[in-house]
Amino acid sequence: MNIKEVLEPIFRQVFDDEQIKLAAEMTADDVDGWDSLSHVNLIVAIESKLKIRFTQKELLTFRCVGDLMRASAEKAGLPVA
């Protein structure tokens, strides 16, 4: 299982949209309802599912979904694709 297969259902649940297809270049502007509160919910859901923790510094470096996917994969020991 790769990180996209793990994260896609989390994104769909957090944003209540079964049509979400993750792409590395996606940003918050590409997802309806992605605001500061849903961002926190997303990060908490990812950390909980993967049993990982992001530092504040790491969170501030994420510019796109690809950054989040790479960091999550690295921490969880999963392949990116």
N, C-alpha and C positions, 0 to 999 in steps of 0.2 A: 504494500500500500504506500502511495506517495503522499506528500503533504497536501497537494491539491484535493485529493480524494477525502482527506480528513477535514480540511478547512471549508470546502464547498457546502456541506450540510450545515456547518455552524453558521456561515454567512446567511444561508437560506432561512435558518431558524431565527437568528437575531433580527434580520430585516424583513421577515415574514414574506418572502418572495421565492417561490420554488423555481423560478426561471433564472436565477442568478447563475452565471457561468464565470468562474474566476479566470482572469487573465493577469499576467504579471504587470502589465502597464496600467491596470485599473487604479483609480483613485476614489476618494470619497465623493467627488463630483459625479462619478459614473453610477452611483447606487442611490436610489430614492430612499430618503429617510436617514442617510448616514450623517448624523450630527454628533455633537460631543458626548451626549448620553449614550447613544447607540454604539459609539466608538468604545467607550468604557465597557459596555456590556459585551461587545465583541472580544475585546482583549481578555476579559475575565473568563468568558466561555472557552476561548482558545487555551488559556493557561490551565483551566480546570480539566479540559479534555485531554491535553497532552501532558499534564502534570509538570508544567514548566513555569518559570517566572521571568518576566522581562524587567529590566531595570528602567528607571525613568529616563536615563540617558539613551538606552536602546530605543525606547518608544519615540523619543524625539527625532531619531534618525530615519524613521519610516516615512518615505515619500510616496510609496505606491504599494499595491497589494504584493507585488514581487518582493519588495523588501521584507514585508511581514512573513511571506511564505519562506524565504530563505532563512530568516532568523529562527522561525518556528521549526523548520526542518533540522537546522543545525542543533538546536537545543534538544529536540526530541529524537535525534538520530535517525531521521527518515529521509528518503530521497526527495528532491524537489520535484522531479517529474517522473 
